Amino acid sequence: MIKHIVLFNVKSENKDKNKIKIVKELESLSVKIKELVFLEIGTNFSERKSAYDIILLSHFKTITDLDSYKNHPEHIKVVQKIMPYIEKSAVCDYEIN
């Protein structure tokens, strides 16, 4: 099983409104990409300075499936839609047995 985690910090202008938009866009991927086994999106409630605003947690059967997801036209569309609202992001991909 491959796990793909992305953390997002949203720009401060219209932050709450834009977080809702981003979550909606990310959630739409679950029905559009067959390689996606599991998708969970969460918004942070911690007030720590090191905290990110949004997390995407997804699972794939293989690294090839993860690569297909990354290059899927629907994923690319969502990335293009949300990037104007993103201040920074962090990614971690790993495999579990």
VOMI-327553 format. One record per residue: x, y, z of N, C-alpha, C in turn; residue number from 1. Coordinates in steps of 0.001 Angstrom, whole numbers, always signed. Example, Ala and Ser with C-alpha at 12.3 -4.5 7.8 and 13.67 -1.06 7.14 Angstrom:
+---------+---------+---------+---------+----------+---------+---------+---------+---------+-----+
!  n.east ! n.north !    n.up ! ca.east ! ca.north !   ca.up !  c.east ! c.north !    c.up ! seq !
+---------+---------+---------+---------+----------+---------+---------+---------+---------+-----+
!  +13190 !   -5690 !   +7800 !  +12300 !    -4500 !   +7800 !  +13200 !   -3300 !   +7800 !   1 !
!  +12850 !   -2250 !   +7080 !  +13670 !    -1060 !   +7140 !  +12900 !     +30 !   +7870 !   2 !
+---------+---------+---------+---------+----------+---------+---------+---------+---------+-----+
This chain:
+---------+---------+---------+---------+----------+---------+---------+---------+---------+-----+
!  n.east ! n.north !    n.up ! ca.east ! ca.north !   ca.up !  c.east ! c.north !    c.up ! seq !
+---------+---------+---------+---------+----------+---------+---------+---------+---------+-----+
!    +850 !   -1176 !      +0 !      +0 !       +0 !      +0 !    +895 !   +1238 !      +0 !   1 !
!    +556 !   +2193 !    -836 !   +1264 !    +3463 !    -941 !    +389 !   +4537 !    -299 !   2 !
!   +1003 !   +5320 !    +565 !    +290 !    +6448 !   +1174 !    +909 !   +7744 !    +671 !   3 !
!     +26 !   +8676 !    +357 !    +408 !    +9984 !    -184 !    -246 !  +11035 !    +702 !   4 !
!    +576 !  +11852 !   +1342 !     +75 !   +12892 !   +2232 !    +546 !  +14243 !   +1716 !   5 !
!    -394 !  +15187 !   +1665 !     -52 !   +16556 !   +1286 !    -634 !  +17490 !   +2342 !   6 !
!    +187 !  +18421 !   +2798 !    -243 !   +19451 !   +3733 !    -245 !  +20785 !   +3002 !   7 !
!   -1261 !  +21590 !   +3269 !   -1405 !   +22879 !   +2597 !   -1557 !  +24000 !   +3623 !   8 !
!    -886 !  +25100 !   +3379 !   -1185 !   +26350 !   +4074 !   -1830 !  +27277 !   +3058 !   9 !
!   -2947 !  +27865 !   +3462 !   -3736 !   +28721 !   +2589 !   -3338 !  +30181 !   +2834 !  10 !
!   -3269 !  +30930 !   +1745 !   -2957 !   +32357 !   +1855 !   -3980 !  +33040 !   +2767 !  11 !
!   -3553 !  +34103 !   +3444 !   -4395 !   +34742 !   +4460 !   -5610 !  +35477 !   +3898 !  12 !
!   -5528 !  +35981 !   +2674 !   -6660 !   +36707 !   +2093 !   -7824 !  +35743 !   +1837 !  13 !
!   -8992 !  +36027 !   +2417 !  -10196 !   +35192 !   +2285 !   -9927 !  +33732 !   +2678 !  14 !
!   -9134 !  +33547 !   +3709 !   -8652 !   +32215 !   +4084 !   -9777 !  +31209 !   +4322 !  15 !
!  -10765 !  +31557 !   +5128 !  -11828 !   +30604 !   +5450 !  -12628 !  +30209 !   +4209 !  16 !
!  -12955 !  +31180 !   +3394 !  -13693 !   +30925 !   +2156 !  -12872 !  +30046 !   +1212 !  17 !
!  -11608 !  +30336 !   +1102 !  -10745 !   +29585 !    +192 !  -10465 !  +28171 !    +699 !  18 !
!  -10399 !  +27984 !   +2009 !  -10246 !   +26626 !   +2545 !  -11423 !  +25755 !   +2124 !  19 !
!  -12619 !  +26297 !   +2172 !  -13809 !   +25550 !   +1753 !  -13712 !  +25174 !    +275 !  20 !
!  -13297 !  +26114 !    -563 !  -13127 !   +25845 !   -2000 !  -12104 !  +24734 !   -2237 !  21 !
!  -10999 !  +24822 !   -1550 !   -9922 !   +23843 !   -1730 !  -10383 !  +22455 !   -1317 !  22 !
!  -11018 !  +22353 !    -164 !  -11505 !   +21055 !    +313 !  -12487 !  +20458 !    -687 !  23 !
!  -13388 !  +21266 !   -1194 !  -14379 !   +20782 !   -2169 !  -13690 !  +20251 !   -3429 !  24 !
!  -12715 !  +20986 !   -3916 !  -11984 !   +20546 !   -5111 !  -11243 !  +19235 !   -4858 !  25 !
!  -10563 !  +19154 !   -3720 !   -9816 !   +17939 !   -3407 !  -10744 !  +16741 !   -3241 !  26 !
!  -11865 !  +16926 !   -2568 !  -12816 !   +15824 !   -2369 !  -13383 !  +15306 !   -3690 !  27 !
!  -13465 !  +16161 !   -4690 !  -14012 !   +15753 !   -5987 !  -13165 !  +14685 !   -6666 !  28 !
!  -11904 !  +14583 !   -6279 !  -11002 !   +13604 !   -6903 !  -11417 !  +12162 !   -6608 !  29 !
!  -12102 !  +11936 !   -5509 !  -12419 !   +10561 !   -5089 !  -13269 !   +9805 !   -6106 !  30 !
!  -14076 !  +10495 !   -6859 !  -14940 !    +9821 !   -7847 !  -14414 !   +9943 !   -9272 !  31 !
!  -13304 !  +10638 !   -9439 !  -12796 !   +10901 !  -10788 !  -11574 !  +10071 !  -11163 !  32 !
!  -10901 !   +9487 !  -10168 !   -9638 !    +8806 !  -10442 !   -9695 !   +7395 !   -9866 !  33 !
!   -9737 !   +6409 !  -10751 !   -9952 !    +5020 !  -10333 !   -8805 !   +4444 !   -9513 !  34 !
!   -7602 !   +4940 !   -9691 !   -6444 !    +4434 !   -8946 !   -6473 !   +4818 !   -7469 !  35 !
!   -7297 !   +5778 !   -7145 !   -7405 !    +6285 !   -5782 !   -8233 !   +5313 !   -4938 !  36 !
!   -7567 !   +4616 !   -4006 !   -8227 !    +3615 !   -3165 !   -8934 !   +4272 !   -1994 !  37 !
!   -8332 !   +5315 !   -1434 !   -8856 !    +5986 !    -248 !   -8464 !   +7445 !    -313 !  38 !
!   -9397 !   +8310 !     +81 !   -9112 !    +9746 !    +121 !   -9767 !  +10337 !   +1357 !  39 !
!   -8982 !  +11098 !   +2102 !   -9488 !   +11806 !   +3276 !   -8914 !  +13205 !   +3259 !  40 !
!   -9781 !  +14183 !   +3465 !   -9367 !   +15579 !   +3520 !   -9774 !  +16106 !   +4895 !  41 !
!   -8882 !  +16824 !   +5541 !   -9202 !   +17396 !   +6846 !   -8715 !  +18822 !   +6949 !  42 !
!   -9403 !  +19591 !   +7790 !   -8960 !   +20953 !   +8067 !   -8476 !  +21023 !   +9516 !  43 !
!   -7424 !  +21722 !   +9704 !   -6743 !   +21807 !  +10989 !   -7500 !  +22686 !  +11983 !  44 !
!   -7455 !  +22287 !  +13251 !   -7993 !   +23137 !  +14312 !   -6918 !  +23580 !  +15302 !  45 !
!   -5701 !  +23092 !  +15132 !   -4599 !   +23471 !  +16018 !   -4202 !  +24918 !  +15759 !  46 !
!   -3817 !  +25601 !  +16810 !   -3370 !   +26987 !  +16670 !   -1846 !  +27117 !  +16732 !  47 !
!   -1150 !  +25997 !  +16641 !    +314 !   +26031 !  +16632 !    +823 !  +26761 !  +15396 !  48 !
!   +1905 !  +27471 !  +15542 !   +2483 !   +28195 !  +14411 !   +2977 !  +27242 !  +13323 !  49 !
!   +3370 !  +26040 !  +13708 !   +3896 !   +25074 !  +12738 !   +2799 !  +24292 !  +12013 !  50 !
!   +1553 !  +24481 !  +12412 !    +444 !   +23711 !  +11838 !    +120 !  +24157 !  +10414 !  51 !
!    -303 !  +23186 !   +9622 !    -819 !   +23468 !   +8283 !   -2334 !  +23560 !   +8351 !  52 !
!   -2957 !  +24131 !   +7320 !   -4404 !   +24368 !   +7312 !   -5221 !  +23169 !   +6856 !  53 !
!   -4718 !  +22433 !   +5862 !   -5476 !   +21339 !   +5231 !   -4550 !  +20152 !   +5043 !  54 !
!   -5090 !  +18957 !   +5218 !   -4343 !   +17728 !   +4922 !   -5125 !  +16898 !   +3917 !  55 !
!   -4383 !  +16301 !   +2995 !   -4916 !   +15312 !   +2066 !   -4180 !  +14012 !   +2356 !  56 !
!   -4934 !  +12979 !   +2652 !   -4368 !   +11651 !   +2879 !   -5002 !  +10721 !   +1855 !  57 !
!   -4167 !  +10059 !   +1059 !   -4691 !    +9149 !     +42 !   -3881 !   +7869 !     +11 !  58 !
!   -4544 !   +6799 !    -450 !   -3915 !    +5481 !    -539 !   -4003 !   +4969 !   -1968 !  59 !
!   -2962 !   +4245 !   -2363 !   -2876 !    +3644 !   -3686 !   -2320 !   +2237 !   -3535 !  60 !
!   -2640 !   +1366 !   -4479 !   -2130 !       -2 !   -4429 !    -649 !     -75 !   -4772 !  61 !
!    -218 !    +753 !   -5722 !   +1159 !     +694 !   -6205 !   +1714 !   +2099 !   -6448 !  62 !
!   +3024 !   +2169 !   -6568 !   +3659 !    +3443 !   -6928 !   +3215 !   +3873 !   -8324 !  63 !
!   +3022 !   +2917 !   -9196 !   +2536 !    +3219 !  -10550 !   +1164 !   +3885 !  -10486 !  64 !
!    +293 !   +3403 !   -9598 !   -1029 !    +4024 !   -9432 !    -899 !   +5454 !   -8913 !  65 !
!     +29 !   +5678 !   -7982 !    +267 !    +7033 !   -7491 !    +747 !   +7930 !   -8629 !  66 !
!   +1649 !   +7426 !   -9450 !   +2134 !    +8202 !  -10596 !   +1001 !   +8514 !  -11577 !  67 !
!    +112 !   +7540 !  -11792 !   -1047 !    +7768 !  -12671 !   -1936 !   +8872 !  -12104 !  68 !
!   -2148 !   +8832 !  -10805 !   -2939 !    +9865 !  -10117 !   -2315 !  +11241 !  -10308 !  69 !
!   -1024 !  +11348 !  -10073 !    -337 !   +12636 !  -10190 !    -451 !  +13225 !  -11588 !  70 !
!    -472 !  +12346 !  -12607 !    -522 !   +12797 !  -13998 !   -1918 !  +12774 !  -14598 !  71 !
!   -2901 !  +12389 !  -13809 !   -4281 !   +12305 !  -14302 !   -4789 !  +13715 !  -14617 !  72 !
!   -5478 !  +13892 !  -15741 !   -5972 !   +15226 !  -16114 !   -6865 !  +15873 !  -15047 !  73 !
!   -7669 !  +15080 !  -14349 !   -8533 !   +15645 !  -13302 !   -7716 !  +16136 !  -12115 !  74 !
!   -6669 !  +15413 !  -11767 !   -5787 !   +15860 !  -10685 !   -5086 !  +17155 !  -11084 !  75 !
!   -4602 !  +17205 !  -12301 !   -3924 !   +18409 !  -12788 !   -4870 !  +19606 !  -12773 !  76 !
!   -6127 !  +19405 !  -13168 !   -7128 !   +20494 !  -13133 !   -7324 !  +21016 !  -11717 !  77 !
!   -7456 !  +20101 !  -10771 !   -7668 !   +20505 !   -9374 !   -6447 !  +21265 !   -8860 !  78 !
!   -5265 !  +20776 !   -9146 !   -4044 !   +21466 !   -8717 !   -4020 !  +22887 !   -9276 !  79 !
!   -4351 !  +23034 !  -10542 !   -4353 !   +24367 !  -11155 !   -5395 !  +25285 !  -10512 !  80 !
!   -6534 !  +24727 !  -10109 !   -7574 !   +25540 !   -9477 !   -7196 !  +25993 !   -8076 !  81 !
!   -6516 !  +25124 !   -7316 !   -6244 !   +25474 !   -5915 !   -4930 !  +26221 !   -5698 !  82 !
!   -3985 !  +26082 !   -6606 !   -2662 !   +26678 !   -6398 !   -2679 !  +28191 !   -6152 !  83 !
!   -3564 !  +28957 !   -6779 !   -3568 !   +30399 !   -6486 !   -3874 !  +30723 !   -5021 !  84 !
!   -4484 !  +29785 !   -4292 !   -4857 !   +30009 !   -2899 !   -3832 !  +29442 !   -1909 !  85 !
!   -2854 !  +28715 !   -2414 !   -1906 !   +28013 !   -1554 !    -670 !  +28865 !   -1305 !  86 !
!    -318 !  +29011 !     -44 !    +894 !   +29719 !    +333 !   +2101 !  +28785 !    +300 !  87 !
!   +1933 !  +27587 !    +869 !   +2993 !   +26579 !    +823 !   +2374 !  +25209 !   +1040 !  88 !
!   +3148 !  +24187 !    +667 !   +2673 !   +22816 !    +842 !   +3859 !  +21917 !   +1163 !  89 !
!   +3531 !  +20742 !   +1669 !   +4544 !   +19730 !   +1965 !   +3957 !  +18369 !   +1577 !  90 !
!   +4807 !  +17470 !   +1106 !   +4362 !   +16159 !    +616 !   +5199 !  +15063 !   +1260 !  91 !
!   +4551 !  +13949 !   +1537 !   +5248 !   +12738 !   +1971 !   +4575 !  +11539 !   +1318 !  92 !
!   +5349 !  +10756 !    +602 !   +4884 !    +9505 !     -15 !   +5665 !   +8359 !    +618 !  93 !
!   +4961 !   +7303 !   +1035 !   +5656 !    +6179 !   +1629 !   +4871 !   +4894 !   +1406 !  94 !
!   +5581 !   +3788 !   +1592 !   +4988 !    +2467 !   +1361 !   +4897 !   +1709 !   +2686 !  95 !
!   +3770 !   +1045 !   +2883 !   +3606 !     +163 !   +4041 !   +3322 !   -1243 !   +3544 !  96 !
!   +3697 !   -2211 !   +4313 !   +3463 !    -3614 !   +3940 !   +2283 !   -4182 !   +4694 !  97 !
+---------+---------+---------+---------+----------+---------+---------+---------+---------+-----+
